[in-house]
Amino acid sequence: MDNYLREERMGKTLLFLLTLLLSINAFPVNFKKILEIGDDSKEKYTFFSIGDITTDSNGNIYVFDSKGYVLRKYDKNGRFVKQTGRRGQGPGDFSFSSSLSFSNNKLYVYDSNNRRIGIYDTELNLLKYMKLDKAFPSVCKSFETYGNYFYFSILLENQNGKIVITDKKTRIIKRFFKKYPGYLKDVLNTKDIRRKVFLDLYSSVILSLNKNKKEIAVMFSYPEHNMKVFIYDLKGKFKKEYDTNILKGYKVPACLKNLSFRICKKEKYGMGSLLYLKDYLFISYFKFAGKQKRGIPYFAIYDLKNKKTLKNQKGLFYILYHSSGDKIYLSDEDNDKVLVFKVE
């Protein structure tokens, strides 16, 4: 009997250790830097302010410099290929706020100030412009394209929804996401004429498309302690929401709840950017206090499948722009460089 008990206990112990080993190997995300673009000693590799990054189907990398008003192409190994653009409103010109997305072998450049979307081929030749529909909101925070549709998150508060899906002629097909952060409850109920300006700022959202899963992740620009993420399909149908609790213990200051337009000196958090790749959310956000022009940066990775934060590191000033396959493309804002990471 003693031998039987010892063997049974040993079997259970081995089973436990095997299960633990498998869970350890399967759970963490391997996040490895494989490429870096940026060198202040070389003109074609110098960035004044990286505004957006995307890639084409061959892995070529396109970077828009929002202060240099130039669009550049690099090959998949980071070698400079070509550039185009200057500041202005004419053909081939760019404004400060331009965003990139690639679909159907074409590069789309959303230029909000000039109210148009430029269509380029992979050699950066301008093919044509699409003027934005008159009904289309003028200011957007996020711009993505998939198939025959554009996806925008608009800055201005709108009861019809803060995310807009359009066709490739920018005709609005659907608006959705009518949610607000919980701390804006009292602001929503007030009749104060300043209400809309306040909601424009604090109810705005950012989005990221996961093209493999055919899903959209949405987060509030000024989150609560639970830092919620909402998942939709590509037609705008709600699927699920998660409480990431990345800001566990954070209490939203009263100045964000009571329609106060004074500078909020209390601690608060704002989103920088979001990428949704595989089962992971890659999140950059900032902690603000007082009159800080630049907050303290944080970089977090959240595992949706296991509902757990894998990384939440202070001091990494990363802005996330694009994901493709098993790679994410971001800017290192402290060093003005494009970084490419492989996710396994």
Helices and strands as residue ranges (DSSP letters): H 2-26, E 31-37, G 43-45, E 50-55, E 61-65, E 70-74, E 80-84, E 98-103, E 106-111, E 116-120, E 126-131, E 140-146, E 149-154, E 163-167, E 172-176, G 182-184, H 185-189, H 195-202, E 205-210, E 215-220, E 228-233, E 238-243, G 254-256, E 268-277, E 280-288, E 296-303, E 308-314, E 318-324, E 327-332, E 337-343
